[in-house]
């Protein structure tokens, strides 16, 4: 009986660690553009280099193409990431009380609303494959 509890605990710990690592990686990848615009505006970088308008437009296009290529390269992993997140959430829900679950749901809705508001301010360009 003790061994099965230890195995279950190790499985949960492993799931949390894997979920955290994947979440951190996804946050770094997706949040990079927001971080770059807040802490290192591209226009400031372009001004420091003394780029012409044509060079700026070309670099912006190249960066957008790179972003699309990175998204396409990472797309096959999306279903695996979603499955890991779903498994983690199911395990997480089995641990939390109903009150904690309602607070967690409220927090998720708040984050989604904030994210939707940010996207409404600045709609993203769509890659040709999307």
N, C-alpha and C positions, 0 to 999 in steps of 0.2 A: 504494500500500500504506500509506503513512504517513497519507494522508487518511482511509482507512477506520478506522485505529486511533484517530485523533483523534475521528472521529464516534462510534465505539463508546464511547470514554472520556467524551465529552460526554453521550451518552445515559445512561450509568451515573451520572454526576454529577447529571444532571437527575432521574433516577429516585430517587436518594438524597435529593436536596433536596425533591422532591415528597412522598416517603414520610415524611421527617422532619417536614415542615410539617403533613401530614395527621395523623401520629401525635401531634404536639404539640397540635394542635387537638382531637383526640379525647380526649387525656389531660386537657386543661383542662376539656372539657365533662363527661366521665364522672367525673373526680376532684374536681369542684367540691364535691359533697356531703361527701365525706370531708374535704376541706380545711376546709370551713366548720364541720364538727362538731369538728375538732381545734383550729382556731385562732380560731374565732369562734362558740362555741356559741350556738345560737338562743335557748336559755333565758336566757342572760346578756343577750342583746339585748332579749328580751321583758321581763326584769326591769328593765333600764335605762329602758325606755319605760313601765313600770308597767302592763302589759296584764293584763286579767282572763283567767280560764281560757277563757271563751267566745271572746274575741278571739284568744287563742293558737291555739285549735282551728281557728278560721276562717282565720287566716293560714297555718297548716300545710296546711289543705285547699287553699287558693289556690295555695300553692307547689307542692303535689303536682300539681294540675291544670296548672300552667304547665310543669312538668317533662314531663308526658305530652304536652302540646301541642308542646313542643320536640322530643321524640323522634319524634312523628308527622311533624313538618315535615322532620326530617333523615332519616327512613327511606328516601326514594327515593334518597338518596346512598349508602346502605349497600353496595349491590352494586358500585358504582364504587370505593368505598374498599377493599372486599375484593379486587377485581381488581387494584388497584394494589399492595396488600400482597402478594398472591400472586406477582405479577410480580417485585417487589423480592426476595422470599424466594428465588425461583428463581435470580435473578441473584446474590444473596448466596451461595447454596449452590455456585454454579459457581466462586466465588472462594476459598472456605474449604477447608481440608484436612479429611480425615475426622476427625482428632482435634479440630479446632476445631469441626466440626459436632456432634460428640458433646458437647462442652462447652456449646455453644449450646443443644442440645436439653435437656440437664440443667438449664440455667438457666431455660429456658422452663417446664419441668415444675415447678421449684421456685416460680416466680412464679404459675403456675396453681394450685398447691396452696395457696399463701398466700392467693390471691384467693378460692378456694373456702372456706377456713377463715373468712375475714372475712365472706363471705356467709352462712355457716352460723350465725355469731354473731348477725347482724342481717339477717334476710330482708327483702328489699325488697317493698314493695307493688306490685301489678301494675296497670298502666293498663287501662282497660276494653277497649281495642282489642287488647291482647296476649293 
